[in-house]
């Protein structure tokens, strides 16, 4: 259940509220998010997959007491899927239910033209809000309560959709030919996320405040694990987080995300693992790594590490794994 809609007076106050939502925000995150609210500008959050970009929007929703409306972007997404479409099946059903009424309406029409003119007078019924299927963008614009609008993975959508989105975010109003211009009741707090799979337009970046979230430090990630998986023994938690960071230093196809660190921590608790030994690591490594090539490389580096380089002053990149 959402709390009452809040307006925070400082970044520090917002940071505490996010922490209460179990999101550990840095000073930079809290400050940029606070400024986004105060200046009424969308926030563009970029960074590797799985560093908590979507979770930030969810935490903002809980902290501000606003419903979160999510638009998941994908290749081929167009205005219809993002904004609205007419429920033609519902209109057809309504037409069938009103068949007798329409027969009466058209009964004394002397020509096809007069019948068409009378039907035109009924168009307002068929093209009204009752037949308008609101997609996420229009739902956020027309919501009677303030919302958080999450536009997730905008880099997956086409450049054409990005241009359309820029227009909507400029004034938070849309034109529906049959209904006219629909304007936002409350301007939503907008968070856009990107995994950097393609370069976004300079126009979109100018429109937004910008935040880059990278993988956290060992201490920051350890704090997240302790908050989300308090059952894991402190020593095990530190071992697990340090090992994840070691894996991120490998040349992997996909490095473990924070969410995968948490999954691994929960798996270790579920298995009642007393020590992070070779057997436990070997049997649970696939919780962290999702590609066979990555698993093979991690096993080589952790269990059979390459010899250290011979050059003076150099040190090996990957440390051998010790129980």
Order of alpha helices (4+ residues) and beta strands (2+ residues): alpha-alpha-beta-alpha-beta-alpha-beta-alpha-alpha-alpha-alpha-beta-alpha-beta-alpha-beta-beta-beta-alpha-beta-alpha-alpha-alpha-alpha-alpha
